[in-house]
Amino acid sequence: MFTRNRLLVFFSILGISQLFGQERPNIVFIFSDDHAYQAVSAYGSVLNETPNIDRLATEGMLFDRCYVTNSICGPQRATIQTGKYSHKNGFLRNGNHFDGNQKTFPKLLQKAGYQTAVIGKWHLGEHMPPKGYDYSEVLIGQGPYYNPPMLKDENGDGKQERIQHTGYTSDIISDLTLAWLKNGREPNKPFMLMTQHKAPHRNWQPGPKYLTKYDDQVMPEPATLFEDYNIRLKAHRDQAMQIDRDLNANDLKLVSPTNLTPEQLKTWTNAYRYKNNRFLDSPLTGVPEIRWKYQRYIKDYLRSIDSVDEAVGEILDYLDESGLADNTIVIYTSDQGFYLGEHGWFDKRWIYEESLKTPFIVRWPGTVKTGSKNEDIVSPIDFAATFLEIAGHSVPEDWDGRSILPILKGDTPNDWRKFLYYHYYEYPGWHLVRRHYGIVDGRYKLIHFYEDDVDEWELIDLVADPLEQKNFFHDPKYELIVHSLGRELERLRMQLDVPDEDPKASFMQGDTPERYLGLLR
Ligand code: CA
């Protein structure tokens, strides 16, 4: 007679053990917005401690070269959903509307027998509810840091109910996530849960618990805080994301948020009044003013991360208590990196390290080696294929990403990618970073800024110039490198069907650089 155990042996010999859905691992995908690797202690932060995120690194694998393909929120989220580059999934820049009718990994996971949920920031438009999820409760657009309204579709039928929450958004997302884990799951199915924070996106409003953390500290400044843009390209001079010039009164907390409850406002004012008065009573100029702005910016940014790290800890604790931890993959990542004063900047968008590289840590008990570190070039474009392979579902042939499952098992395929293609489209747009594409290999970057009034090439060498301040493109010593990278770049553009002309959707009707300068300052 076949016992259950013997049946399992039988099916696993046949290679179809995935028929037993409950044995496939659950996936908890913890996602934040604009969380720089420089502010994760597992990545060597000199600024802060993230003990709960670090726990995932101690118990799992930390990826040191997870590179995004288009360093901006909406597009990177669309790439994660579809496993495709922006020019193929149609979401090239913020402001585009994601076509949820296309093939996405959550839909295929559902077909493979997974229960799926997304809670928190969605940012792919409100024109249609998230598709492919049995449960969704999402912020509207960027969503506020406090008291967010959210749209809830509790059974995946596309009907959304608007729910007004009171409290700090990161805490609310954490509470909703725990509630779903406790009460929303179907016990006989594996699940894939995306819990997605708004923090630490601009304008970095800390939660009530952390408003005065770091008050008595002076944060170290990055080496390139006082960058000389005159020695750089026109593309670098044109941007509007400088700490000395482009942070406004809201960013700097010189005015209070307008959507707080009286009690929240009181806590907020108590925290900032003294600090602000000290600054306003004896105004600073020049270098001391830039230093003050940097300190104000970085502390609020780190305070926002403290709530995210706390939420990670709450989820890990619950997975332990409930016994789910052993068969659950936990991932921590961000939609891209961020500048914490490097090059004098805040924000993202560029192909340079701080915004190209995103934190990516995976814990999978029994499969991923504890405390391991990987340096292969992986990308969020690989997540969709990876999740499908884990679920035992085939990966669509037209997807650009590739499953990293073998890498998670410690066995990088010989033909794993050596180069990654990057393409940023949003100009004119917030912070006025010029359109550019390029190729990266972990050491060199060949970059092309390609608009009518800015046609510039740049070659970065991270070994010779780790701070990415020098352009080696015209240096005769680099001629061979430029040629070989140029060939690879052309090959990748052809292989990926990158159109010669940018798709129309990457331009917004009536947009001008002046409009964005007006919105910013
Ligand atoms: Ca982002």
Residues whose N, C-alpha, C, O or C-beta is under 5 A from the ligand:
A	BS01	CA	D33 D34 I72 C73 D335 Q336
